[in-house]
Amino acid sequence: MSSRQLPPLSALRAFEAVARHASAKRAAQELNVTPTAVSHQVRALEEWLGTALFLRRPRQLEATPAGRELQAVLAAGFDSFAATTARLRKAVGRRMVTLTTTPTVAARCLMPRLDWMREHHPTLDVRIHATHELVPLEEGEADVAVRYGFGPWPGVVNEPLFDNLFVPACSPALGLVAAVDLPKHRLIHFEPRGGRSAPLDWAVWQAQAKVPGLDPGAGPVFTDETHSIAAAVAGQGVALLSRAMVADELARGTLVQPFGPELPGAPFQLVWPRERADDVAVQAIRAWVHVLRDELHEVCCRLDTVR
């Protein structure tokens, strides 16, 4: 059976939307992309076909005969696709929603608390996309994000979740109490490979603490923050960690914060596309993350009380 010779689906979608609206701007709003991106897709389709699909006049787009022929075929096809997929989705009764965040937030905050989503939204499947890259929500790669940073980010709503303090943390087995003794211990470092927003490091901490004899660059380096946390729990040294990410370990006593200073970092924020604020899946993820935020806030308040 011969393979179908078809242009990219994204180009067909862009053309069909432009032809239906007679406007690249309105088509871009429907597809949640920029008008420039839509125009590039349409021109790429014209190059693939070897023929013009629009007559371009000032503030007006008119489909050529070839464009009208292709629009009619695509409109019928997309309508058929939409009807079939809607029927299948209704029959199955399930929906996938993608949340993108850093690997540490995914491992430390989200995955241990997936039961809440399964209990409260049993027909909603969560896909967690863990990366240090900034995933553009407007391109449909993800529905919601938990981002580390101040923003603002264009085209989205950002909602502060919690502030972020970086603190020295280690196993109580090290017996470390005073900062002056820190040079006797191994420093653990986290440097995300290809990350867009590396956390505060020991050099920044030492600039404030000014511990005599401390080399802030010495010690093992991990590209995964969860590994640096695991190394600290195992007694392999002292790590500069986000208190929010190790709140459970600090509460259980498997990690301790022997001294300061504490360094304020960028906050964590919940982010979603502005036009999807009323989407049921987005609202479900927001409710879930709010529960996690409240749990974390409660743990941090208990830590502050103990200290």
N, C-alpha and C positions, 0 to 999 in steps of 0.2 A: 504494500500500500504506500503510495507516494505521500511525502510530507506536504503540508499546506504552506504555500508561500504567502505569508501575511506580514503586513507592516506591524510595528509595535502597537500593542493595545492602548497604551497611554496616548499615542498620537491619534488613534481613531476616536478615543473618548474626547480628546481636546477638540478635534474637528467637529464632531457631532454636536458638542455643546455650543461651539461658536456658531455653527450653521443654524441651530435651533434658536439661539438668542439674537443672532445677527450682531453679536457684540463680543469681542475678546474679553472685555472687562467683566461683563455679566457671567460669561463662561468661567472665568477665573474664580469669581466668587462662588460659583456652584461647585467647582472642583477643589476649592481651598488651596489654590496656587496663585502665583502672580500672573498678571496679564502678559508679561514678557515670556514667562515659561510656556503659556498657552500658544503664543505666537511662534515660538521656536518649534513647538510640537507640530503645529499646522504646516509650517514651512518644511520641516523634515518629512512630513507625509507627502507634500507636493513633490519634493525631490525624489522620494521613493517611487511615486507613481509616474513622475515625468510629465506632469500636467498641472496647470493652475486650478485651484478649487474655489478661489474667490477673486472677484474684481474689487480691488482696494481703492476706495475713493475717500476723500476727507470726511471723517466721522461717519463712514458708512461702509458696511461689508455686504457684498451681494454675491451669492453663490453662482458659479459658472454652471453650464449644463452638466459637466462632469461632477461638480460639487453637489448639484441637486440629486443626481443619480445615486451618488455614494451616500448622501444624507438619508435618502429614502430607505436604502438597504440597511444602513446602520441603525436607524430609528426602529425599524421593525425587529432587527436582531436584538438590540438592547432591551426593548420592551419585552421580548420573549425571555431573555435572560433574567430580567428583573422579576417577571411573574413566576418563573420556575424556581429561582432561588428563594423568593419570598415564601412560596409553597413549601419548599424543603425545610426552610428555617422554622416555619410554623409547625411543621410536622415533627421535626426533631425537638424543637422547643429549647435549643441551647444557643448561646452566643459567646463568642470569644472577645475579650477585651485585653488590650496590651498596655502594660505599665512599664515605662522605662526609668531606670535609676542607676545609681552607681552600684558596683558589685557588693560593696560593704553594706549599703542600705538594704539591698535585696537579701543578702545572707543573714544580716543581724536583726533586721526589723520586720521584713515582709514574710519571708518563708516560714519562720517559726509560728506565724499567726494566720496562716491560710485557712485554718478551721473556721474563723469568723465568716469569711466569704462563703465557704461551703454551706454553713448553717443558715445564713441570712439571704443568700442569693444562689440557691442550688442549681439554677439553670445558666449561671454565668461562669464561664471558665476564664481564669486569669492566666495570661501569658506574661511572664516577667522578663523583660529585656535588660540585662545587666551590662552596662558599658560606661566607660569614662567619657565617651564622646557625647556631644550635645545632639540628641536625636531630634530632627525637625518634625514636630507634631503636624504641621500643616501639610506634609507630604504623605500622611497616612501610615507612616511606619509604626506609630504608637498612638494610643488614645489619650493617655495621661502620663505625666512625668513627676517624679520627685527629684528636684534638682538642688545642687549645692551651689549657692551663689546669691548675689543681690538682685540680678535682673536689672531693669525689666527686659523681657524678651518680646520681640514684635509678634503680634497676631495671637497672643495668648493671655489668659488670666493667670496671675501668680498669687498664691495665697500662702503667707508665712505659716510654717508649721512649728518650728522651734529654733531657738538660738543654739549656737554651737560653741562650746568651749573645748580647747585642747589642753590636756593635763598630763603630767608625768604619771605613768601607771606601771605597776610591776606586781609580781607575785609576793605575797606576804612572807614567803619562805626566804626571800633575800634579806629580810631584816633591815631594809633601808628606811631610815627615819629622817635624816637631815640632808639637805642639798649639798652640804660640804663633802659628804661621802660619795656623791654621785660619780666622781672620776674613778672610783674603785670598781665600778660596775660597767657592763657593756651597754652601749646605747643601741637601740633598735630603730631602724629608719624605714619609712614608707615613701617610695617614689613611684607613682603610677606611670607606667610606660604609655606615652602618647596621650596622657590625661590633659584635659583643658584647664583643670582647676586643682592643682596640687594643694594639699593642706599645709598648714604651718609646720615648720621643721625645727630641729634642735638648734640650728644656727640662730633663728629668730628668738627661740626661747632663751638661749645663752646670752643674747644681746640684752635681755632684761634681767636675767638671774645673775649674770656675772659670777658664776661659780669658779673659784680659783682652780687652775689646772685641768679644766674640762676641755676636751677636744670634741667639738660638736659634730665633726665629720667622721669620727671613728665608729666602727661597728657594722654589723650586717645590714643589707638593704633588701627590702621586699617590694616587689611591684604589685602585690595584692595585699590590701590593708588587713584582710582577715588573717593572713599568714603572720603579719606583725603582731596582731592581737594574740594569736595562738602561741607565738614565741614568748610573749610577755607572760601569759598564763602559765606556760611551762617553766618559767623561771630562767629563761635564757637571757634576760636583760631588762632594761627599762625602756618603755616606748612612750612616745608623745602621741596620745590618742584622743580622738573625739569622745568626750565624756558621754555624749548621747549614744554612741555606738557600743560603749562598754558599760552602760548603766546597770545591766543585769549582773555582770561580773563584779562590779563594785558593790552592789547590794548584797550579793552572796558572799563576798569576801574572798573570791578567788583572785581578784585584783584589788590593789589598794592604791590610793593616791597619797604618797607620803609627804608631799610638800607642793608648793607653788613655785613660780607664778603660773596662773591660768591665762591662756591666750585666747581672746575672742576671735573666732573665725567667721566666715560667711555663714548665713543661716541656711537651713533646709526649707525648700518651698514646694508646694504642690502646684502643678501647672497643667492647664488643659486649654484646648482651642476655644477661643471666645465664642464662636458660633455653635459650639457643642455644649454649652452650659446646661441645657435642659435634657441632654441625652441620658437615658436611664442608666446605661453602663457607666458613664462618667460619674453620675451621682452616686452609684453604688461604690465605686472606687474611692470617691471623696469620703463617704461615710466610713468605709473601712480604715482609711488612713487617719481620719479623725479619731477613731477608737485607738489606734496605735499611738497617735500623738498624746492622747489623754493618759494612756498607760505609762508612756515614757515620762510625761510630766510628773505623774504621781511618784514614780521611782526616783526621779531627780530631786523632788521635794523632800523625800525621806532621806536621801543622801545629805542634803543641805542641813536637815534637822540634826542628823547624827554628828555632822562636823561642827 
